[in-house]
Amino acid sequence: MGRIFITGSTDGLGRATAESLLDSGHHVVVHARNADRLAAVRDLLDRGATGVVGDLSDLEQTRDVADQVNHDGPLDAVVHNAGVFNGPHILQVNVIAPYVLTALIRRPRRLIYLSSGMHRGGHAALSGIDWGGQGPGVSYSDSKLYVTALAAFVARLWPEVLSNAVDPGWVPTRMGGPGAPDDLRLGHLTQEWLATSEDPEALTSGGYWHHQHRRKAHPAVYDQQLQSELVDSLARATGVRLT
């Protein structure tokens, strides 16, 4: 049984993933933005999950989340689930936090990054982005394009780690809304499979997945120059280098 960390796991897909993995006997580390939100997963903690707290829109708190996770020992997998759809913190939560946590958490065997089919509407150009979050922001689609490219870069950088991106579909969560047409169970099945399965397909890296099927991502995702420019920009903005 593995030890798996899931960001943004107090509700929606993150919580569903945590519940399912606990049901399967895995040790799960859940994450909440603050102590009040952690209370929302008291039932999971009572079942043996470990909790960490930190606001991923804040760089120092994101660093602290990595420290909390590392303190309790190595991980088998990280599911970068946390995300916001709108507001001023899209870049920080959807892109910067996964980058920083990837760089600072002791390297696991598997990494899963939550993407979206909306990444195909993202803009690949990196010029003009205020990585400090004080200027004009990026769209949700942009952020999901960048985090999908990050997953592809990590797959190249760390060939011994299985790094993949997942489109969970448009599912009925707080973000997706009650009218979302996709299946909630299918929305977290692929993350669990990539995090734990010994199936040959799940033991591949550099993929973009939807409902356990490998799909083609936006062509920019596979542009190695864009990947490198993205990671260099993130390193300069955060002072954290992915090596």
Buried (B, 14 or more C-beta within 10 A) or exposed (E): EBBBBBBBBBBBBBBBBBBBBBEEEBBBBBBBBEEEBBEBBEEBBEEEBBBBBBBBBBBEBBBBBBEBBEEEEEBBBBBBBBBBBEEEBBBBBBBBBBBBBBBBBEBBBBBBBBBBBBBBBBBBEBEEBEBEBEEEBBBBBBBBBBBBBBBBBBBEBBEEBBBBBBBBBBBBBEBBEEEBEBBBEBBBBBBBBBBBBEEEEBEBBBBBBBBBEEEEBBEBBBBEEBBBBBBEBBBEBBEBEBE
